[in-house]
Amino acid sequence: MADFFTTQKPKRDLWYKEPWMLLVLGGPAIVVIAASITGVIAWKGADKVVSRDYYKQGVNINKDLYRDAKASEYKILGMAKFDAGAGKIFLNLEGSTELPLTVLFSFTSASGTSEYEAVQKISLSQTQSGKYEGLIKPATSSDSVNLKLWHVQVEGTDWRLTADWHNPAHTSLQLKP
């Protein structure tokens, strides 16, 4: 009967085996891990292409839409090729309007280290009917990363074609209105 009246200490588990402690600490731990993973993804996949003249581009948006519509009306189609060894751009254009003697070929690219994009504008001269050719400034070794994606714009007097050119050193580009 003496055992009946003695108080026994309740048996306790270790702190990390308590279900309430895991619930209290588990939630914040999962949030910290998820935030770290999201930060790494954002840091590595950050898009740093910011145009220096973004305001001017916004002001001219209606003019650009009109020029895109004119290219569609004229049924202008094109195909561009880039010869990296020679530093030349070759462009074939066809359409239901008279093609100009020169077209403005501009491409925009950005390296992983640059915060801004670099725009190169080249005047392509007509070599035959509908065939154009022009020289690009030679790319430096630091610009070799720029050969992954170009934002291309081909302009006539009252029309323009735009497209994204993935891997220009190894592929050709189809330009459609």
C-alpha positions in Angstrom: 0.0 0.0 0.0 2.9 2.3 0.4 3.4 2.3 -3.4 -0.1 3.6 -3.8 0.6 6.9 -2.1 4.0 7.6 -3.6 4.1 10.1 -6.5 5.8 8.9 -9.6 7.5 11.3 -11.9 6.0 11.2 -15.4 8.3 9.7 -17.9 9.4 12.5 -20.4 10.7 12.1 -23.9 13.7 14.0 -25.2 12.8 17.5 -26.5 13.4 16.6 -30.1 11.0 13.7 -29.9 8.1 15.8 -28.7 5.5 16.2 -31.4 4.6 19.8 -30.4 8.3 20.8 -30.6 8.6 19.5 -34.1 5.4 21.3 -35.1 6.7 24.6 -33.6 10.2 24.4 -35.1 9.3 22.5 -38.3 7.2 25.3 -40.0 9.8 28.1 -39.7 12.6 25.7 -40.8 10.7 24.8 -44.0 10.1 28.5 -44.7 13.8 29.3 -44.3 14.8 26.4 -46.6 12.2 27.4 -49.3 13.2 31.1 -49.1 16.9 30.1 -49.6 16.0 27.9 -52.6 13.9 30.7 -54.1 16.7 33.2 -53.6 19.2 31.0 -55.4 16.8 30.5 -58.3 16.2 34.2 -58.6 19.9 35.0 -58.4 20.9 32.6 -61.1 18.0 33.2 -63.4 17.9 37.0 -63.1 17.1 38.8 -66.4 19.3 41.9 -66.6 18.3 43.2 -70.0 17.2 46.7 -69.5 17.1 49.1 -72.4 18.8 52.4 -71.9 16.2 54.2 -73.9 13.1 52.5 -72.5 11.2 55.7 -72.2 11.8 56.6 -75.9 10.7 53.1 -76.9 7.4 53.5 -75.0 6.7 56.9 -76.6 7.2 55.4 -80.1 5.1 52.3 -79.5 2.2 53.4 -81.8 4.6 54.2 -84.6 6.1 50.8 -84.3 2.7 49.1 -84.4 1.9 51.0 -87.6 5.2 49.8 -89.1 4.5 46.2 -88.1 1.1 46.4 -89.8 2.7 47.8 -93.0 5.1 44.9 -93.1 2.1 42.6 -92.9 0.2 44.5 -95.6 3.2 44.3 -97.9 3.6 40.6 -97.1 7.3 41.0 -96.3 9.1 37.8 -95.3 12.8 37.4 -94.6 15.5 34.9 -93.7 18.7 35.9 -92.0 22.0 34.0 -91.7 25.1 35.0 -89.7 28.6 34.0 -90.6 30.5 34.4 -87.4 33.9 33.7 -89.0 33.5 36.4 -91.6 31.4 38.7 -89.4 28.7 39.0 -92.0 24.9 39.1 -92.0 23.1 37.8 -95.0 19.4 38.7 -95.4 16.9 37.5 -98.0 13.7 39.6 -98.3 10.6 39.2 -100.4 7.4 41.1 -100.5 4.6 42.6 -102.6 6.3 46.1 -102.5 9.5 47.5 -103.9 12.3 46.7 -101.5 14.7 49.5 -100.6 18.4 49.5 -101.6 19.5 49.4 -98.0 17.8 48.1 -94.8 18.7 48.8 -91.2 19.5 45.6 -89.3 19.8 46.1 -85.6 20.3 43.5 -83.0 20.2 43.7 -79.2 22.1 41.4 -76.8 23.2 41.4 -73.2 26.0 39.6 -71.5 25.6 38.0 -68.1 27.8 40.6 -66.5 26.2 43.7 -68.1 23.2 45.4 -66.6 22.2 47.0 -69.9 21.7 45.7 -73.4 24.1 46.5 -76.3 22.5 47.6 -79.6 24.3 47.3 -82.9 22.8 48.9 -86.0 24.1 47.9 -89.4 23.1 49.1 -92.8 22.7 46.2 -95.1 23.2 46.9 -98.8 21.4 45.1 -101.6 23.7 42.7 -103.6 20.9 41.3 -105.7 17.2 41.7 -105.9 15.9 40.8 -102.4 19.4 39.8 -101.1 21.2 42.0 -98.6 24.6 41.8 -96.9 26.5 43.7 -94.2 29.4 43.5 -91.9 29.3 43.2 -88.1 32.0 44.5 -85.8 34.1 41.6 -84.7 33.0 40.2 -81.3 35.5 40.2 -78.5 36.0 37.2 -76.3 33.8 38.9 -73.6 31.0 39.2 -76.1 31.0 35.5 -77.0 28.2 35.0 -74.5 26.1 37.5 -76.7 25.8 34.9 -79.4 23.0 33.0 -77.5 20.1 35.3 -78.1 19.6 38.4 -80.3 16.5 40.6 -80.5 16.5 41.4 -84.2 14.8 44.3 -86.0 14.9 44.8 -89.8 13.6 48.1 -91.0 12.6 49.6 -94.3 11.3 53.1 -95.0 7.8 52.5 -93.6 7.9 48.9 -92.3 9.7 46.7 -89.9 10.2 43.1 -88.9 11.2 41.9 -85.4 12.1 38.5 -84.0 14.2 36.8 -81.4 17.2 34.9 -82.8 18.3 32.0 -80.6 21.9 30.9 -81.2 22.6 33.0 -84.3 26.1 31.5 -84.9 24.5 28.1 -85.7 20.9 28.8 -86.9 19.1 30.9 -89.4 16.2 33.2 -88.6 12.8 33.4 -90.2 11.3 36.9 -90.2 7.6 37.3 -90.4 5.3 40.2 -89.8 
